[in-house]
Protein backbone atom coordinates (compact mmCIF):
# COMPACT_ATOMS: atom_id res chain seq x y z
CA UNK A 1 0.00 0.00 0.00
CA UNK A 2 1.55 3.26 -1.03
CA UNK A 3 1.18 6.49 0.90
CA UNK A 4 -1.61 7.83 -1.31
CA UNK A 5 -3.84 4.81 -0.67
CA UNK A 6 -3.13 4.94 3.05
CA UNK A 7 -4.23 8.58 3.26
CA UNK A 8 -7.62 8.08 1.57
CA UNK A 9 -9.46 6.69 4.64
CA UNK A 10 -7.98 9.42 6.85
CA UNK A 11 -9.10 12.14 4.44
CA UNK A 12 -12.59 10.61 4.20
CA UNK A 13 -12.96 10.48 7.99
CA UNK A 14 -11.69 14.07 8.26
CA UNK A 15 -14.27 15.26 5.72
CA UNK A 16 -17.10 13.41 7.47
CA UNK A 17 -16.03 14.94 10.81
CA UNK A 18 -15.93 18.41 9.28
CA UNK A 19 -19.48 18.04 7.91
CA UNK A 20 -20.73 16.80 11.29
CA UNK A 21 -19.13 19.75 13.07
CA UNK A 22 -20.73 22.17 10.62
CA UNK A 23 -24.13 20.61 11.35
CA UNK A 24 -23.55 20.81 15.08
CA UNK A 25 -22.49 24.45 14.85
CA UNK A 26 -25.49 25.22 12.66
CA UNK A 27 -27.78 24.06 15.47
CA UNK A 28 -26.22 26.57 17.86
CA UNK A 29 -26.93 29.35 15.36
CA UNK A 30 -30.34 28.32 14.02
CA UNK A 31 -31.97 26.75 17.08
CA UNK A 32 -32.21 29.93 19.21
CA UNK A 33 -33.83 31.73 16.27
CA UNK A 34 -36.26 29.03 15.09
CA UNK A 35 -36.83 27.15 18.35
CA UNK A 36 -40.58 26.84 17.83
CA UNK A 37 -40.02 25.09 14.48
CA UNK A 38 -38.12 22.36 16.32
CA UNK A 39 -41.13 21.70 18.56
CA UNK A 40 -39.77 23.41 21.65
CA UNK A 41 -42.31 25.20 23.82
CA UNK A 42 -39.97 27.62 25.62
CA UNK A 43 -36.72 29.33 24.73
CA UNK A 44 -34.92 27.89 27.78
CA UNK A 45 -35.30 24.42 26.21
CA UNK A 46 -32.80 25.39 23.51
CA UNK A 47 -29.88 24.97 25.90
CA UNK A 48 -31.17 21.62 27.14
CA UNK A 49 -31.74 20.43 23.55
CA UNK A 50 -28.21 21.42 22.49
CA UNK A 51 -26.74 19.81 25.60
CA UNK A 52 -28.49 16.51 24.85
CA UNK A 53 -27.35 16.55 21.21
CA UNK A 54 -23.71 16.91 22.23
CA UNK A 55 -23.83 13.89 24.55
N, C-alpha and C positions, 0 to 999 in steps of 0.2 A: 504494500500500500504506500503510495507516494504521499508527499505532504499535502498536495491539493485535495486528494480524496479523504484524507484524515481531517481536514478542516471543514468539509461540507456539513457534517452533523453539528459541529460547534456553531457554525454560522446560522444554520437553521434554528437551533435552539435559541440563539441570541435574538434572531428576528421574532420568533414567537414570544419571547419574554418582553421584547420592546413593544409589541402590539398589545400584550396583556397590560403592561404598565400604562400605556396610553388610554386604554379603556378604564382602568382604575382611576387615573387622574381625571378623566372626563366625568366620572361620577361625582367627584368632589367639586367640579365646576357647575355641572348641570343640575344635580340633585337639589341644592338649596334654592335654585330658581324655579324648577318645575316639580317640586315635591308632591303636589297634589296629583300630578299625572302618574306618579309611581304608586299611588294608592295610600299615601301617608295622610293621616288626619290632622297632624300638628307639625309645625316646623321643628320642634325639638326632636322628633323622631328621625330627622335626617342624620344626626350624629350617631344615633344608635344603629341605624341602617348601615352607614358607612363602616362603623366599627365591626359589625357582624360580617360584612363582606370581606374585610381584611383578615379575618380569622382563618 
